[in-house]
Amino acid sequence: MNQSYWERTSFFKDADYVIIGAGIVGLFAALEIKNKKPSANVLVLERSFLPDGASTKNAGFACFGSLSELIVQLQKSSETELLHLVKKRWEGLKKLRQALGDDVIDFNNWGGYEVFTEKDELLWEECVGQLNYFNSLLKDTIGKQVFHLADEKISELGLSNVKHLIFNPYEAQIHSGKMMQALINKCRDSGIEILFGHEVKGYEKEKEVLSNIKIVTEHFNINTQKVIICTNAFAKELLPELEITPGRGQVFITKPIKNLSLKGTFHYDEGYFYFRNVDDRVLIGGGRNLNFEKETTTTFGITAEIKNEITRILNEIILKNTHWEFDMEWSGIMAFGETLSPIIKELSPNVYCAVRCNGMGVAIGSKIGEEVALLVTGSR
């Protein structure tokens, strides 16, 4: 790019900290660095015209895990590790709300439900058998009676072919677009520069001066003292050695539906499907479990296999005997790993990463950003 002197000494001047990725993690990392180092020049680089990946493409669930999800997660970790992770999700949601404000992000605490149909009888029995255990486990972190049996709500919510519900009064929903707008504005108000549409191709270190790192983008190069990679599922493009598996989440939303009874957030089939009300519409997504191999991708897109199953769920469970039509469809890319914990570490001198949200970016993103910022500034 042919830069002017004015551009080079303002937009593209050397930065103390460069953060790659303007999602929830990257922007909270920038805010925390600016809080710790008010005079620092903090620059965030984002390859897309909006935060790419999943920050503006998720379903807007403010959750920390349904009962069946927590049961599965306990099989992959110790009780202490899982409790630590749930606490981080819960604290992350509180941090997000405190930073941006409930009204700004359309935070609605209408509770969450786990849905069980006739074919889910074994899963239902397992969840009922573990309900008291998890309520006891989470009472000091979340609150009393996190999970309740709620079969009496099935008819009120307009659901069909559903045998059982488990209710979580602590779960809520947000507007992900308004959340990211507010977060971007907060960063800019704090003096943080954000440049969209600039993909980072790599970085180079000067052997003689370890604190000087050249960031290489499509259009320009810029020098920094420290760099943090916060690109979640796309981190392997810069850091191929990381243990990260991408997962595509397909999401659909209906046109407005008159007299919609659905209210709250809903998890189905061990959380692989999820749906909620948005104004007078139904938003529904998921289905990676139908074809894990095909959905392990960083390519955005919609597949007929998943859309057909989403259609079935709408017709048979959510909107039976109700006329509805799809209005929009999109996908987001998440990052998963064999372990549930995110990767937050210094990879080499002055090069850091904060990635792998395991599908819980809305809940955990603010805490991941905070943690890497404390590591980078030496405050941890």
C-alpha positions in Angstrom: 0.0 0.0 0.0 1.3 3.5 -0.9 1.2 5.2 2.4 1.3 8.9 3.0 3.5 10.4 5.8 0.2 11.3 7.6 -0.9 7.6 7.5 2.5 6.3 8.5 2.7 8.5 11.6 -0.9 8.0 12.7 -2.7 4.8 11.6 0.4 2.7 10.9 2.9 4.0 13.5 4.8 1.5 15.6 2.8 0.0 18.4 3.7 -1.1 21.9 1.2 -4.0 21.7 -0.4 -5.5 18.6 -3.4 -7.8 19.0 -4.4 -10.0 16.1 -8.1 -10.6 16.0 -10.9 -8.2 17.0 -13.3 -10.7 18.5 -14.4 -10.8 22.2 -11.0 -12.1 23.4 -8.9 -9.7 21.4 -10.8 -6.6 22.3 -11.0 -7.5 26.0 -7.2 -8.1 25.9 -6.8 -4.7 24.4 -8.9 -3.0 27.1 -7.1 -4.8 29.9 -3.7 -3.8 28.5 -4.8 -0.2 28.2 -6.1 -0.3 31.8 -2.8 -1.6 33.0 -0.7 0.6 30.7 -2.7 3.8 30.0 0.1 5.4 27.9 0.7 2.4 25.8 0.0 2.4 22.0 -2.4 -0.6 21.5 -3.3 -1.7 18.0 -5.9 -4.4 17.1 -5.7 -5.9 13.6 -8.7 -7.7 12.1 -8.7 -9.4 8.7 -12.4 -8.9 7.9 -14.6 -5.8 7.8 -16.3 -7.1 11.0 -14.9 -9.4 13.7 -14.6 -12.7 11.8 -15.0 -16.2 13.2 -17.9 -16.4 15.7 -18.1 -13.2 17.8 -20.8 -11.7 15.6 -22.0 -15.0 14.2 -23.0 -17.0 17.3 -26.4 -17.6 18.7 -26.3 -15.1 21.5 -26.4 -17.5 24.4 -25.2 -16.3 27.8 -24.7 -19.7 29.2 -22.1 -21.9 31.0 -23.3 -25.4 29.9 -26.4 -27.4 30.0 -26.7 -30.4 32.4 -25.9 -33.0 29.7 -23.0 -30.9 28.4 -21.5 -30.7 31.9 -21.9 -34.4 32.4 -19.9 -35.0 29.2 -17.3 -32.4 30.1 -16.8 -34.0 33.5 -15.8 -37.2 31.6 -12.9 -35.2 30.0 -11.7 -33.5 33.2 -11.6 -33.7 36.9 -14.3 -32.2 39.1 -11.9 -29.5 40.2 -11.0 -28.6 36.6 -14.6 -28.5 35.5 -15.6 -26.4 38.4 -12.8 -24.0 37.7 -13.9 -23.7 34.1 -17.5 -23.2 34.9 -16.5 -20.5 37.4 -14.5 -18.8 34.6 -17.5 -18.9 32.3 -19.7 -17.4 34.9 -17.3 -14.7 35.9 -16.7 -14.0 32.2 -20.4 -13.4 31.7 -20.5 -11.0 34.7 -17.5 -9.2 33.4 -19.1 -8.8 30.0 -22.3 -7.4 31.5 -20.4 -5.0 33.8 -18.2 -3.7 31.0 -21.0 -3.1 28.5 -24.3 -2.9 30.4 -27.3 -5.2 30.3 -29.5 -2.8 28.4 -26.8 -2.1 25.7 -26.4 -5.8 24.9 -30.1 -6.8 25.2 -29.4 -9.1 28.2 -32.5 -11.0 29.0 -32.5 -13.5 31.9 -35.4 -15.6 30.8 -33.7 -18.8 31.8 -32.5 -21.8 29.8 -34.0 -25.2 29.1 -32.7 -28.6 28.1 -35.2 -30.5 25.9 -35.7 -34.2 25.9 -37.9 -36.1 23.4 -39.0 -39.7 23.5 -35.8 -40.9 21.8 -33.7 -39.1 24.5 -35.1 -41.2 27.4 -31.7 -42.7 28.4 -30.1 -39.2 28.3 -32.9 -37.9 30.4 -32.5 -40.6 33.0 -28.8 -39.9 33.2 -29.4 -36.2 33.7 -32.0 -36.8 36.4 -29.6 -39.1 38.1 -26.8 -36.4 38.1 -29.0 -33.4 38.8 -28.6 -33.3 42.6 -24.8 -33.8 42.2 -24.4 -30.9 39.9 -26.6 -28.6 41.9 -24.5 -29.3 44.9 -21.3 -28.9 42.9 -22.3 -25.5 41.5 -24.2 -24.0 44.4 -21.2 -21.9 45.7 -20.2 -20.8 42.2 -23.6 -20.1 40.5 -26.3 -20.3 43.1 -28.9 -22.5 44.6 -30.7 -25.1 42.5 -29.1 -24.4 39.1 -31.1 -27.2 37.5 -34.9 -27.9 38.0 -37.3 -30.4 36.5 -39.8 -28.4 34.5 -42.1 -30.6 32.5 -45.1 -28.4 33.3 -43.6 -25.6 31.1 -43.7 -27.7 27.9 -47.2 -26.6 26.8 -46.7 -23.0 27.8 -43.6 -22.7 25.6 -45.4 -24.1 22.6 -43.2 -27.2 22.3 -44.4 -30.5 20.8 -43.2 -34.1 21.0 -41.2 -33.1 24.1 -41.4 -35.4 27.1 -39.2 -33.6 29.6 -37.5 -30.2 30.3 -34.8 -29.3 32.7 -34.8 -25.6 33.6 -31.8 -23.4 34.5 -32.9 -19.9 35.9 -29.4 -18.5 35.6 -29.1 -18.7 31.8 -29.8 -15.7 29.6 -29.5 -14.4 26.1 -27.9 -11.3 24.4 -27.7 -9.5 21.1 -24.3 -10.4 19.8 -24.2 -7.6 17.2 -25.0 -4.9 19.8 -22.4 -6.5 22.2 -19.6 -6.2 19.6 -20.6 -2.7 18.6 -20.5 -1.6 22.2 -17.1 -3.4 22.8 -15.6 -1.8 19.7 -16.8 1.6 20.8 -15.5 1.1 24.3 -12.1 0.2 22.9 -12.0 3.3 20.6 -13.1 5.5 23.5 -10.2 4.1 25.5 -7.7 5.2 22.8 -7.3 1.8 21.2 -6.8 1.7 17.4 -8.7 -1.0 15.5 -7.9 -1.5 11.8 -10.4 -3.8 10.0 -9.7 -5.4 6.6 -6.1 -6.2 7.2 -5.1 -9.9 7.3 -1.9 -10.7 9.1 0.2 -12.9 7.0 3.0 -13.5 9.6 5.5 -11.9 11.9 9.2 -11.6 11.9 11.6 -11.1 14.9 14.9 -9.2 14.8 17.5 -11.6 16.2 19.5 -8.7 17.7 16.4 -7.0 19.3 13.9 -9.5 20.6 11.5 -6.8 21.6 11.2 -5.6 18.0 8.6 -7.7 16.0 7.6 -6.9 12.5 3.9 -7.7 11.8 3.4 -8.4 8.1 -0.1 -7.8 6.6 -1.5 -7.7 3.1 -1.1 -3.9 2.8 1.6 -2.8 5.2 4.1 -3.8 7.8 4.2 -2.5 11.4 6.6 -2.9 14.3 5.7 -3.8 17.8 7.2 -4.8 21.1 4.7 -7.5 21.9 2.1 -9.4 19.8 -1.0 -11.4 21.0 -2.7 -13.8 18.6 -6.4 -14.0 19.4 -7.8 -15.6 16.3 -9.3 -18.7 17.9 -10.0 -21.3 15.3 -7.9 -19.5 12.7 -4.8 -19.4 14.9 -3.3 -22.4 13.2 -2.7 -20.3 10.1 -0.1 -18.4 12.1 0.7 -21.1 14.7 0.3 -24.5 13.1 1.7 -26.3 16.1 -1.3 -25.5 18.3 -3.7 -28.2 19.3 -6.9 -26.6 17.9 -9.7 -28.2 15.9 -12.1 -25.8 14.1 -15.9 -26.4 14.3 -18.4 -24.8 12.1 -21.7 -23.7 13.7 -24.6 -23.2 11.2 -27.3 -20.8 12.4 -30.8 -20.0 10.9 -33.5 -17.5 11.8 -37.1 -17.5 10.8 -39.3 -14.7 9.6 -41.5 -13.1 12.3 -44.1 -15.5 13.8 -47.3 -14.1 15.2 -48.0 -15.0 18.9 -44.8 -16.9 19.4 -44.8 -18.7 22.7 -41.1 -19.6 22.8 -39.2 -17.6 25.4 -35.7 -18.4 26.6 -32.7 -20.4 25.5 -32.9 -24.1 24.7 -30.4 -26.9 24.3 -31.2 -30.2 22.6 -29.3 -33.4 21.8 -26.5 -32.9 24.4 -26.3 -29.2 23.3 -25.4 -29.9 19.7 -28.6 -28.1 18.7 -29.7 -24.9 20.3 -32.6 -22.5 19.8 -34.1 -19.3 21.3 -36.5 -16.5 20.6 -35.2 -13.3 19.0 -38.0 -10.7 19.1 -40.8 -12.6 17.5 -38.6 -15.0 15.5 -37.0 -18.4 16.3 -33.2 -18.6 16.0 -31.9 -22.2 15.8 -28.4 -23.6 15.1 -26.0 -26.4 15.6 -25.8 -29.9 14.2 -22.1 -30.5 14.0 -22.7 -34.0 15.4 -24.4 -35.0 12.2 -21.1 -34.9 10.3 -18.1 -34.0 12.5 -15.7 -34.5 9.7 -17.4 -32.1 7.3 -18.0 -29.5 10.0 -14.3 -29.6 11.1 -13.5 -26.7 8.9 -12.7 -23.0 8.8 -14.8 -22.5 5.7 -18.1 -20.7 6.2 -21.2 -22.2 4.6 -24.5 -24.0 5.0 -25.1 -27.7 4.3 -28.3 -29.4 3.2 -27.8 -32.2 5.7 -27.9 -29.8 8.7 -30.6 -27.5 7.2 -32.9 -30.5 6.7 -32.5 -31.6 10.4 -33.0 -28.0 11.5 -36.2 -27.9 9.5 -37.4 -31.2 11.1 -36.8 -29.8 14.6 -38.7 -26.7 13.8 -41.6 -28.6 12.3 -41.9 -31.4 14.9 -40.7 -29.8 18.1 -40.7 -25.9 18.1 -43.3 -24.8 15.6 -45.6 -27.8 14.9 -48.8 -26.7 13.2 -47.4 -23.2 12.7 -46.6 -21.6 9.4 -43.0 -20.4 9.3 -40.3 -19.5 6.8 -36.5 -19.1 7.0 -35.4 -15.5 6.7 -31.6 -15.7 7.1 -28.8 -18.3 7.5 -25.1 -18.0 8.4 -22.3 -19.8 10.0 -19.5 -19.1 12.5 -16.3 -20.9 13.2 -15.4 -22.0 16.7 -12.3 -23.7 18.1 -12.2 -26.9 20.1 -9.5 -29.1 21.7 -9.0 -32.4 23.5 -8.9 -30.4 26.8 -11.6 -27.9 27.8 -9.2 -25.2 28.9 -8.3 -22.4 26.5 -4.7 -21.9 25.4 -3.2 -18.8 27.1 0.6 -18.7 27.0 3.8 -17.1 25.8 4.9 -19.0 22.8 8.3 -17.3 22.4 9.7 -14.1 23.8 7.1 -11.4 23.4 4.8 -13.5 21.3 1.6 -14.7 23.0 -1.7 -16.4 22.2 -5.2 -16.6 23.7 -7.3 -19.0 21.8 -9.6 -22.1 21.8 -12.8 -21.0 23.5 -14.4 -24.5 23.0 -17.7 -23.0 21.8 -18.0 -20.8 24.9 -16.6 -17.5 23.6 -19.5 -15.3 24.8 -19.1 -16.6 28.3 -15.4 -17.0 28.6 -14.0 -14.6 26.1 -13.7 -11.6 28.4 -11.8 -13.7 31.0 -9.4 -15.1 28.4 -8.7 -11.6 27.2 -8.1 -10.4 30.7 -5.8 -13.3 31.5 -3.5 -12.9 28.5 -3.3 -9.2 29.1 -2.2 -9.8 32.7 0.4 -12.2 31.4 1.7 -9.8 28.7 1.9 -6.8 31.0 3.6 -8.9 33.8 0.6 -8.3 36.1 -0.4 -12.0 36.6 
